[in-house]
Amino acid sequence: MSQDAALIINNIFGGYFVKYNGSKYVDAVNDVSLLIRRNEIFGIAGESGCGKSTLLKIIYGYLRPPLIVKQGSVILPLKDEKVSILSLSEEERRRKVWWKVISWIPQNSMNVLNPTMRIKDNFVEIMRAHMNIAKKEAMEMAIDYLHKTGLPKDVINAFPHQLSGGMRQRLVIALALITKPQIILADEPSTALDVVMQRGVLQLLANSQRTLRNTIVMVTHDLAIHAMLCDRVAIMYAGKIVEIATSKELFEDPLHPYTQMLLASLPRLGDKELRQGIRGSPPDLSAPPKGCRFHPRCTYMKEICKSEPPLLVEADKEHFVSCYLYSGV
Ligand code: SF4
């Protein structure tokens, strides 16, 4: 086990049992393994519905029906022990892991804020539970953090439903930072914000990472954010990780055909040509294609791609790809 590992994710299979025309299983995360390091911003990118938010929920251990984990483990190496997050009960995760070691910025801020409590009580409750500080000190720290996120101090007296979605999102980001956790899991942290506020919030996250030297796992479909903030990036397609590389390498020399098409579809400054979209659409994950899940959309498809899923292999130093174009088959 690597000494600088912040999280070790082993062979996760997870998804949703949904009731629609009978009952079916949606295979949202399929055999995902990752080693996320201390002191890095690790990005997970991919189209909507590729499983990136589900993977983040599983890493956090936020397993609410209909989400289930069929197989796999998430190991959190601490100084004196290795915690297997998915083996803990929710009560144990709340006591040992959540906020104290890992905080989560979900897309829906109401997953974190208690709607029956004023913002100040939301803050003070979480801070006192995990930071061993007096109520007065907790309140002063909360006000200071709110100021840093660009929110007026009087929001502290509001109830969550009295605030806009963007304001609530900034509050959740402030909450995620205030306990100085080792790991922050951020799920589209700036999507609900306007461009100016987005920049401020991302800057706040990046600055806090530099100061605390902690780990951020950043999920967003916005590749510009990955390029700007992340040290390494994983590309997810239809529940699978198809490529992992340093951010520089991924944007300069993408290997997987899906990553190449994703980057080719982005607008470029000064380029007046219409960009090419990716042909076809992502598969229905209740009946994913056999073999490489990208094969129905791939222009390089070979016969083997239709039957055998490719493994994730190291094609270059620190550059992993799951595609038969690089495995010599
Ligand atoms: Fe395309 Fe085959 Fe590579 Fe999949 S494994 S991306 S279908 S070439």
Boltz pocket constraint, residues with backbone or C-beta under 6 A from the ligand:
constraints:
  - pocket:
      binder: B
      contacts: [[A, 256], [A, 257], [A, 258], [A, 292], [A, 293], [A, 294], [A, 295], [A, 298], [A, 299], [A, 300], [A, 301], [A, 302], [A, 305], [A, 310], [A, 322], [A, 323], [A, 324], [A, 325]]
      max_distance: 6.0
